[in-house]
């Protein structure tokens, strides 16, 4: 057959699109659409896009009818990306999975700006739970970042100095002058302003770093104190970068800047000669460690220890600082870890961000992260917001951990993305990702929450005899659902790209589910094999009774018996075997009377995560459209740092439309269970408020009361009585009106001549006097 030309093919495509558009518009109501599609009048209609097979199967099992047209307006419930939902055309009874105006929470810049109001909404400052971040597009934020960078470098010098002192094996460290200057800069941070309010010079320098101090500190090399740092920004160039608004540089100015860079060394040499001529010597940057054995050196060491201790007590932000003054820059228009870089100097930060119009977020790098077997990690926590007024939030009971692909190096010599980032979309491209990691004893560089609980116990518990009844194997694994991860694996987009137009469909569609799983989906029960199940029945498993209960998953008793045999192994740890031995020694003690070990997850980690979630939601609640019949799934990313006594949790970012793919053996069962339980919250509870929510737990907080909001200010009326002036009250005279009245007043007979002229002059003088008095 003769192939059609491109023009004919394009015309046929446009004709088919026009036909589809006319067909859509022909269905005026949902009832008419149901009649045309052969759907019963009492059936609910749903649209599920972007690859969510488990939610689709859950709705089909509930007897819903699927509308495959993603642009159709006929539906009762639509689950899609935010770009596929037109909030202006939604009917009141239609349910969708995205609130409008959420960018203040789910974008890097939006979250940074919104959390600055945290103290106003929650009485908790953002520095308590969010690593300090700055919007480099804003010149004010840029200036604040530069000041914070200077303070952080001074603190890094002090931390590196104490490390050398405590180590004792190094020969050279920072000089006494450098340590004294850095200590003086940090001491200003812990000085009470009221103590220096009456002293002008001290009060002025309290909130800044003097130019003379920074001229010394900026030359300090944190990697090697004996080698001065080269290529740093001069003070005048730094001021230009802070106040710069345009990113376009004229060729002439570019040549001048290059010439300035070439002449930097000559200028420094001239400055040094001038200092020598004037009798002032340049500051020595390094000195032998033995030089601190004298009384002045010992005094500096005690002063540094005291200053760092006071900084840690003043703010949690100082607990994430280290010895390298590292910062992480994130492009505002990208997601899934793309473009994120670790940097340590002002010149490279501004050079990288300037080319893109400063559309970047610069955030303090957590230099003291909690490590698991030498690897960085973060935690992905799902939450489901069903209402903003009152604030109604469900939290998923089983978050999971994501690891970096390479061991963490505190010197930050290796800036590979596989060392510093934990995004699965990044680690997925690393060589050896598909192999089992022997250090973590895991595939896919992920852990279940229960594995992390065991790690916390083995690391922090100081009990001589351990009793951990709360420690259980992961309840939901691939064996629980009777599937092989290799058969159902697929990877979708993690979240909405802020700079790309989404089509609503995942780039990688999941493989066809095995026949065993498909049959289970049809019957309403997962195919659980007694020989392979590793499940512990959930609290809502007993709800499955009769035809209505077929919505919940059923776990056969035989599967529970086999769970202990084939359960996922928790990571082996040095303290685990000793803990088991100690427990066996005390078998004669009644377990009911024995005090259990502290579960740091429930007592420390999870409470901090829940507080941060509520605080962040309160910061954006007034900006988000409060629409009923709307829910939204968010993916919170947290990191953990070493606190003074216990771990401290930090919010990293919030993701809209978080990844719900089967990327690893950990995410596969968790996503399947989470999507099934989401249908319970969204659909079942909508029909029956007493229905079970599965593993979704309603968060309890003090902001769960309805707040009445005033609307309809079109009829605002001011009521009251006219105020009667008191006796003796003289109305103020308008001088301009009095002038005009005098000019219009006709002159008398004696107005001419010298006398009249003097009279006019006197009148003008009186006017001036009145003006002066007024």
Secondary structure as GFF3:
##gff-version 3
##sequence-region A 1 774
A	DSSP	alpha_helix	6	26	.	.	.	ID=ss1
A	DSSP	alpha_helix	30	37	.	.	.	ID=ss2
A	DSSP	beta_strand	45	48	.	.	.	ID=ss3
A	DSSP	alpha_helix	53	61	.	.	.	ID=ss4
A	DSSP	beta_strand	65	66	.	.	.	ID=ss5
A	DSSP	beta_strand	77	79	.	.	.	ID=ss6
A	DSSP	three_ten_helix	82	84	.	.	.	ID=ss7
A	DSSP	three_ten_helix	87	89	.	.	.	ID=ss8
A	DSSP	beta_strand	95	96	.	.	.	ID=ss9
A	DSSP	alpha_helix	103	106	.	.	.	ID=ss10
A	DSSP	alpha_helix	108	115	.	.	.	ID=ss11
A	DSSP	alpha_helix	118	122	.	.	.	ID=ss12
A	DSSP	three_ten_helix	126	128	.	.	.	ID=ss13
A	DSSP	beta_strand	133	135	.	.	.	ID=ss14
A	DSSP	alpha_helix	139	167	.	.	.	ID=ss15
A	DSSP	beta_strand	172	174	.	.	.	ID=ss16
A	DSSP	alpha_helix	176	189	.	.	.	ID=ss17
A	DSSP	three_ten_helix	193	195	.	.	.	ID=ss18
A	DSSP	alpha_helix	200	205	.	.	.	ID=ss19
A	DSSP	alpha_helix	211	217	.	.	.	ID=ss20
A	DSSP	alpha_helix	235	243	.	.	.	ID=ss21
A	DSSP	alpha_helix	251	262	.	.	.	ID=ss22
A	DSSP	alpha_helix	264	278	.	.	.	ID=ss23
A	DSSP	beta_strand	286	288	.	.	.	ID=ss24
A	DSSP	three_ten_helix	289	293	.	.	.	ID=ss25
A	DSSP	alpha_helix	295	314	.	.	.	ID=ss26
A	DSSP	three_ten_helix	316	319	.	.	.	ID=ss27
A	DSSP	beta_strand	327	331	.	.	.	ID=ss28
A	DSSP	beta_strand	341	343	.	.	.	ID=ss29
A	DSSP	alpha_helix	346	354	.	.	.	ID=ss30
A	DSSP	beta_strand	360	364	.	.	.	ID=ss31
A	DSSP	beta_strand	377	388	.	.	.	ID=ss32
A	DSSP	beta_strand	391	396	.	.	.	ID=ss33
A	DSSP	beta_strand	400	403	.	.	.	ID=ss34
A	DSSP	alpha_helix	417	420	.	.	.	ID=ss35
A	DSSP	alpha_helix	424	427	.	.	.	ID=ss36
A	DSSP	beta_strand	446	448	.	.	.	ID=ss37
A	DSSP	alpha_helix	449	460	.	.	.	ID=ss38
A	DSSP	alpha_helix	478	481	.	.	.	ID=ss39
A	DSSP	alpha_helix	485	488	.	.	.	ID=ss40
A	DSSP	alpha_helix	515	523	.	.	.	ID=ss41
A	DSSP	three_ten_helix	541	543	.	.	.	ID=ss42
A	DSSP	three_ten_helix	548	551	.	.	.	ID=ss43
A	DSSP	alpha_helix	557	566	.	.	.	ID=ss44
A	DSSP	alpha_helix	574	585	.	.	.	ID=ss45
A	DSSP	alpha_helix	600	600	.	.	.	ID=ss46
A	DSSP	pi_helix	601	605	.	.	.	ID=ss47
A	DSSP	alpha_helix	606	620	.	.	.	ID=ss48
A	DSSP	beta_strand	632	641	.	.	.	ID=ss49
A	DSSP	beta_strand	648	656	.	.	.	ID=ss50
A	DSSP	alpha_helix	665	679	.	.	.	ID=ss51
A	DSSP	pi_helix	680	684	.	.	.	ID=ss52
A	DSSP	alpha_helix	685	687	.	.	.	ID=ss53
A	DSSP	beta_strand	696	698	.	.	.	ID=ss54
A	DSSP	three_ten_helix	713	715	.	.	.	ID=ss55
A	DSSP	alpha_helix	735	744	.	.	.	ID=ss56
A	DSSP	three_ten_helix	749	751	.	.	.	ID=ss57
A	DSSP	alpha_helix	753	773	.	.	.	ID=ss58
###
